[in-house]
Amino acid sequence: MEKQVYDVTIVGGGPAGMFAAFYAGLRELKAQLIESLPQLGGQVNALYPEKTILDVAGLPNIQANQLVSQLQTQMREAPIDTFLGETVEDVVKDEDGFKIVTNQRTSYSKTVIIALGNGAFTPRPLAIDNVAQFENKQLFYFVTHKEDFKNKRVLIAGGGDSAVDMALMLEPIASKVYLMHRRETFRGLEHDVTLLKQSSVSLQVPYLLKQIEQTDAGALDLTMKKMRTDEEKHLQVDDVIVNYGFTSDNKALTSWSLDFEEQRHDIVVNSEMLTSVPGVYAIGDGINYPGKVKLIATAFGEAPTAISAIVNQLYPGKRAPIHSTSIKLDQK
């Protein structure tokens, strides 16, 4: 029996991979998308489904899960083969291009697009001895349902984009939001930091969380130490959310039978999103090129760039659409 060979295999089902899948369908490539999680959306959907996404043109204040839902609707307009709950264990160069080995099957593909983002992610833990007894009860690293914090006193620990976004998201829901950071200034987007300063969020700076104890009433009594001093103060809250960021790795890639040029743990690509391995492209947060900005918006531009390069590689006589309105969908 003749083996099936895809034009392109997209590894990773986050926003970048999903849009690449849609555009591959538009360009009528024989394509498959493989995602290790049981649902599409990647880190955006798994970690903060109710977070507001601000950097997608034309979709102001859209929630992460709504963005994923819109992308799924878009994918159905030009569908490709999609496999969820499959982990790519190896990609091996062969006579047809590449052999794709997952934990469930083997397939073949002329080209590959890596859309894995930063790979597996683990939250940076709070360095307090007794923290484990509160985790997933009154201390959280992920927020999947913001209504869980309705009418509660919440302290958010962190000073980056995620911490600032979380504080602004919970301000209208919680009875009181505190944002604690060990520095005087925050690293969020300038506009968000301005909104933060205009909000009712109580800024606890520059402080570091030193100890957590539970009161007889069930609240959390927090001991906070002011940086570069011996000064301490106490604050009682109902819940703590830790936003110290994530450690990530792409160990999945290191197990593949391919050797990529990397820079600061990111895959180096050229202007066509081509890696140092011929036939393998990469898009999204896990790549590096001059001027790279790690936003969903830029990943949406990288996806059609990679797909168009693949079309040119596989079908050099095929003309690319001059502009997006020249692409037609079958209306059924």
N, C-alpha and C positions, 0 to 999 in steps of 0.2 A: 504494500500500500504506500502510495506517495505521501511523504510527510508534508504537513502544512507549514508554510513559512510566512511569517508576518513581515510586512514592510517595516514596522516599527513596534517595539515594545516599550511602554512607558512604565517605569518602576516608581511607584509612589502616587497615592491618591489624595494628596492635599490640593489646595486651590491651584497651584501651578500645574500639577499633573492632570487635574480635571480639565483645565482649559486647554492643555495640550491635547488631551483626548478629543475634546470637541473640535478643535481645529484640524486634527488628523482626519476626523470624520468629514469635515467640510472639504478637505482636499482629496477625499476618497482614497485614503491610504488604507490598506489592510492592517489594522492595528489592534493591539491589546493593551489594557492597563492592569497592572498587578499591584494590589495594596495588602499589606500585612494585617491591618486592622479589619474588624468585621464590618466597618462602615467607611464611607468616603469622608473626606474633610480634613484628614491628618491632624496635626497639632491644634489647628484652629478649632476644630470641632471637639476634640478630645479634652482639651485643657480649659478652654473658656468659651463655651458655646453661646453664652449670653453677653459676651463682651461686644461693645460697639466698635465697628471697624470704620475708620475715617479716611483711609487712603485709597479708596477705590473710586475712580472718576464716575460721576453720575449716580452714585448710590450713597447719598449722605446718611450717616448715622444708621447704617444697617448692622444688625446683630450678626455675629459670626455664623450661627446656625442658619440664619436666613440667607446669608451669602452662599453657604454650602448648598442649601436647597435650590437656590437660583441656578447655581452651576450644574446641579443634577438635572434640572429641567432643561438647561441648555444642551447638556450631553445627549439627552433623548432626541434632540432635533437631528443629530447626525451620529447615531450610536456606533460604538465599537465594542469589541469583546471586553468585558470587565470581570475580573476575578478578585474577590474579597477574601480575607482570611488566609492569604497565601504569602509565604515569606520566600523571597528570592535568595537561594543559598549559594548559587554560583552562576556566573556568566562566563562562558568559555568560547573563545574564538574557534570557528569551524568553517567548512567550505562554503556554507550558505550565508555566513555572516557571524551569527552567534547562537550558541545553545544556551537556553534559559532554563536553569534547573531550580524548581521551587520545592517546598516541602510536600507537594502533592503531585507534581507532574513535570514533564519536560516538554518544552516547545522550542521553536526555532524562529529567528528573526534576523532580517537583513541589517537593521540598525537598532539602537537602544537610546532612550532618553532617561536619564537619571533625574528624578524629581523627589528626592528623599529629604529635602530640607537639611536640617542639622542632624538627622538620624535619631537614634533613641535619646530620650530626654529624661532626666531625673532632677527633681527640685533640689536646690541647695538647702540643706536642713538648718534648722535653728539650733545653734550650739549651746544648748542648755541640758543639764544632766537628766532632768525628769520630764523632758518634752514628750517622750513616747506615750506617757499615760494620758496625754490630752489630744494626741493626734487623731484626726477624723472624728473627734467628739466636740471639742471646743477650739481646736487648733487645726487649721487647714492650709494646704499648699495649692489646692485647686478649688475653683468655685464653678460648679455646673448649674446651680439654681440660685439666683440672687435673692429670691423670695425667702430662702432659708434664713436670711439675716434681717427679715422684716421686724421693725420695732426693737432691735437689739443694739447694744453698745458694742461697737466693733473697732478693734485696733488693727491697722494694716502696717506691717513692718516692711520697709523697702523704700527706695528712692528713684527707681527707674520708671520707664513708660508704663509697665504693667501695674506698679503700685499706684501711680497717679491715676491711671484709668480706673482701677478698682475703687479707689476712694471716690471718684466722681460718679461711678456707676451706683455705688451703695448709698451715697449721700441722701437721695430722696426716699430711700427705703428703710434704712436703719434709723434708730432713734438718735444715735450719735456716732460719728465716724472720727477716729483719730488716725493720723498718719505719722508714723515715727521713722526718722531717718538719722543716720549717724553723721550726716553732713548738714550744713546750713542751706544748701541749694539742692534742687531736684534735677534729675537728668531727663525728664520727660520732654515731649514736644513743647515748644515755647507757648503755643496757644493753650494747650492743656494746663500748663503750669500757671498761666494767667487766670484761667477758670478756677483752678484750685485755690489760688489766693483770694478770689472773690467769693468762694463758697463758704459754707458753714463748717467745713472739715477743720478740726483742730490739729494744727501742725506741732508735732513734738520733736523739735530739733535743737541741737544735735544730740540725740540720745540713742542708747543701745539697750536692748532688752537683756536684762541680767538674770532674772528669776521669775518663775511663775508658780503661784500657790493658789489652791482653791479655797474659797471662803466657805463658811458653814451654810451660807445661802446658795452656794453653787456657782457663784461668780468667780472670775479669775482675778486675782490680785497680782498686778504686774509691778516688778521692781525695775525701774529704768535708771541707768547711770548716764550722767551727762559726760560727753566726751572730753578728754583731757582735764578732767577734774575728779574730785572724790564725791561730788554732789550726787545724791540719789533722790528719787521721788517715787511715789506709788500711784497707781491708777487702777481702778476696777472696771472691768469690761465683761461682756458675756462671751465674746469669741475673739480669736486672734487669727488673722490671715497673714501668712508669710509669703512675701514676694521678693525673695532674694535672687530670683533668676533660676536658670537651669544649667546643669552640666549636660553636655550632649556629646555623642560620638557617632561615627559612621562605621562601627565595627563590622557591619554587614558588608560594606564595600571591601574591607581588608581581607575578607575570606574569599572574595572572587578571584578568578584566575586572570585578572587584569591589573595593570600597574599604571596609576594615574599620576600626572604631575599635580602636586598640591602646594598651596600657599596658605599658611596659618590654618591648616586642617580643612581648607576648602578646595574643591576641585577647580583647577585653572581651566578656563575656556577662552576661545577666541571670539571674534565678533559674530560668528554664526552659532555660538554656543557649543562648538565642537571641542571635545577634550583632547588630551594628548594621545588618546587611543582612537585611531581611525574608525568611524562608524558609531562611536559612542558620544552622545551629546548630554549636556546637563543644564538644568534650569533651576531657579528658585534660590532659597537661602543658603544652600550648600555649595555655592560656586563663587569664584572670584575672577574679576576682570577689572581693568582700570575704570574707575568711576562707579563701580557696583554699589547700589543702595539696596539694602535688604528690606523690601516692602512687597506686599502682595501686588501692588500696582505694577511694579517693575517686572515681577515674575510673569504677569499676564502679557507683557510685551515680549519676554524671552521665549514664551511657548510658541507663538507663530514664527518667530525667527528660526527656532530649531526645526520646526516642521517644514518650513519652506526650504531650508537647507537640505533636509532629507529628500524632499520632492526633487530638488535639483540634482541631488546625487543619484537617486534611483531612476528618475524619469527626466533626463536633461532636456528633452524636447517639449516638455509640458510647460505651458506659459503660466506664470503666476498671476493672480488677479491684480489689477492695477490699484484698486482700492476696495475697501470692505463691502461697499454697496454693490459691487459686481459679482459677489458670491450669492448664489441662489440656493434656497432650501426647497426640497420637495414638500409641497403643501398637501397633506393627506387628510 
